[in-house]
Amino acid sequence: MNVGVLALQGDFREHLSALGECGVKGKLVKTVAEIAEVDALIIPGGESTTISKLAKAFDLFDLISKRIADGMPTYGSCAGMILVAKKIIDPASGQDTFGGIDMEVRRNAFGRQTESFEFDLEFKPFPGAPIRGVFIRAPWVESQGAKVEILASIDVAGKSHPVAVRQGSVLATAFHPELTGDNRVHRYFLETVCKK
Amino acid sequence: MSKANDAQVGGARVKRGMAEMLKGGVIMDVVNVEQAKIAEDSGAVAVMALERVPADIRAQGGVSRMSDPDMIEKIQAAVSIPVMAKVRIGHFAEAQILQTLNVDYIDESEVLTPADYEHHIDKWNFTIPFVCGATNLGEALRRINEGAAMIRSKGEAGTGDVSNATTHMRKIGSEIRRLTSMREDELYVAAKELQAPYALVKEVAETGKLPVVLFTAGGIATPADAAMMMQLGADGVFIGSGIFKSGDAAKRAAACVKATTFYTDPKVVAEASRGLGEAMVGINVADIPVPHRLAERGW
């Protein structure tokens, strides 16, 4: 399987090494030709506004949206989660998303950088074996459709907010497993989401 | 699971991780809300809020300090991308103020007038992450040892002359490559020569890179400058005076963003370089008397 990591901006190299540790030789992709060739795509952490603007400037936006809609397995972390959401509650001017998961997300939901945090998180596919969630100016899911499976949530001020979700072949996390050296989320994407 | 009970804030991973998310991007100096919006619209990954860009600091002279909190807050309210701000080298009270303002990153910067000619800020004491300038590997590792979560080359800010940034990037790169070729028992002397902690020197020798993200700064004014710095190993680019001291700022800003992403594709960089109007006028670093060179500040 040919797995691409969208390399417009952000921590794409960390995703590439996480794939490598899972025994998959991924490829950094940032042109129409490169994206047309991949079987699955990872959208990394970064600035969602920047990635979205660059995708438009280089004619990748409609292609990626269409490939996700056609069922290409896709995983987005942090900025990537925002970009696979159907809707952003508080978008920057002209900021659009590729879509893929029927959800509304809130950007910088936990606050600014001083509120960024690490947290041991129950991730539904690995019961009893929490993963270390690294949340950096992270989004959360504000609301989601019936077909969206919630894989992890965090309670803030008594209210539960999904921070990892899946809908069919699209997976999204508000946190960054690629920064922890723990590759279980990447394995879950490769072995379960991609094999759907 | 409740965040309030178990969350860890301000650890090295979220501080350094924040910089990882800026990689491949352009951070732009802005002095007002209008410029901040232009920067965000053109695809900047963050803005640096300051009262005067380096070119004006240079022209007007005098003591240069942290910006007015009102001005920083206006910019925070106007954009959703991260907002950074500068403090004087060693001025921990200015840093305490910026932390209460919840800026996303503090630049302990030689562009402002140093407040302490011996000590830098003890950056481990803060929840907020710091970026610091460096002209060579030893200086970068000393800043990391003090808690810097991101390093940038110093270049010579406010000149539009990229030569010093080139020197610093090449120097840091070659010193890293030299360490990776050394025997383990040679690293002790290398640490002494670099005037840097042995543990960090050993880590760099083993991994072949800095333990934090390395951006470049100082004198970058064109898409070609940005592409060159990225090819010399920068993870991303700071552009200070280069954008808003030029003719068509919005167009130049977007062009530098494109060139930073597609730095290995000269066709894209060529396309981005077309029709940008006047670049900032610039000053040759060689024409600046040594005592007035900003890169000499910090140690």
Boltz contact constraints between the chains, C-beta under 6 A:
constraints:
  - contact:
      token1: [A, 8]
      token2: [B, 261]
      max_distance: 6.0
  - contact:
      token1: [A, 9]
      token2: [B, 24]
      max_distance: 6.0
  - contact:
      token1: [A, 9]
      token2: [B, 25]
      max_distance: 6.0
  - contact:
      token1: [A, 10]
      token2: [B, 21]
      max_distance: 6.0
  - contact:
      token1: [A, 11]
      token2: [B, 20]
      max_distance: 6.0
  - contact:
      token1: [A, 11]
      token2: [B, 21]
      max_distance: 6.0
  - contact:
      token1: [A, 45]
      token2: [B, 21]
      max_distance: 6.0
  - contact:
      token1: [A, 46]
      token2: [B, 21]
      max_distance: 6.0
  - contact:
      token1: [A, 47]
      token2: [B, 45]
      max_distance: 6.0
  - contact:
      token1: [A, 47]
      token2: [B, 81]
      max_distance: 6.0
  - contact:
      token1: [A, 50]
      token2: [B, 25]
      max_distance: 6.0
  - contact:
      token1: [A, 50]
      token2: [B, 43]
      max_distance: 6.0
  - contact:
      token1: [A, 50]
      token2: [B, 45]
      max_distance: 6.0
  - contact:
      token1: [A, 53]
      token2: [B, 43]
      max_distance: 6.0
  - contact:
      token1: [A, 54]
      token2: [B, 261]
      max_distance: 6.0
  - contact:
      token1: [A, 92]
      token2: [B, 80]
      max_distance: 6.0
  - contact:
      token1: [A, 112]
      token2: [B, 102]
      max_distance: 6.0
  - contact:
      token1: [A, 112]
      token2: [B, 104]
      max_distance: 6.0
  - contact:
      token1: [A, 113]
      token2: [B, 18]
      max_distance: 6.0
  - contact:
      token1: [A, 113]
      token2: [B, 104]
      max_distance: 6.0
  - contact:
      token1: [A, 114]
      token2: [B, 102]
      max_distance: 6.0
  - contact:
      token1: [A, 114]
      token2: [B, 127]
      max_distance: 6.0
  - contact:
      token1: [A, 114]
      token2: [B, 128]
      max_distance: 6.0
  - contact:
      token1: [A, 116]
      token2: [B, 14]
      max_distance: 6.0
  - contact:
      token1: [A, 117]
      token2: [B, 7]
      max_distance: 6.0
  - contact:
      token1: [A, 117]
      token2: [B, 8]
      max_distance: 6.0
  - contact:
      token1: [A, 117]
      token2: [B, 9]
      max_distance: 6.0
  - contact:
      token1: [A, 118]
      token2: [B, 8]
      max_distance: 6.0
  - contact:
      token1: [A, 118]
      token2: [B, 11]
      max_distance: 6.0
  - contact:
      token1: [A, 119]
      token2: [B, 6]
      max_distance: 6.0
  - contact:
      token1: [A, 119]
      token2: [B, 7]
      max_distance: 6.0
  - contact:
      token1: [A, 134]
      token2: [B, 13]
      max_distance: 6.0
  - contact:
      token1: [A, 134]
      token2: [B, 17]
      max_distance: 6.0
  - contact:
      token1: [A, 136]
      token2: [B, 14]
      max_distance: 6.0
  - contact:
      token1: [A, 136]
      token2: [B, 17]
      max_distance: 6.0
  - contact:
      token1: [A, 136]
      token2: [B, 18]
      max_distance: 6.0
  - contact:
      token1: [A, 154]
      token2: [B, 3]
      max_distance: 6.0
  - contact:
      token1: [A, 155]
      token2: [B, 2]
      max_distance: 6.0
  - contact:
      token1: [A, 156]
      token2: [B, 3]
      max_distance: 6.0
  - contact:
      token1: [A, 179]
      token2: [B, 17]
      max_distance: 6.0
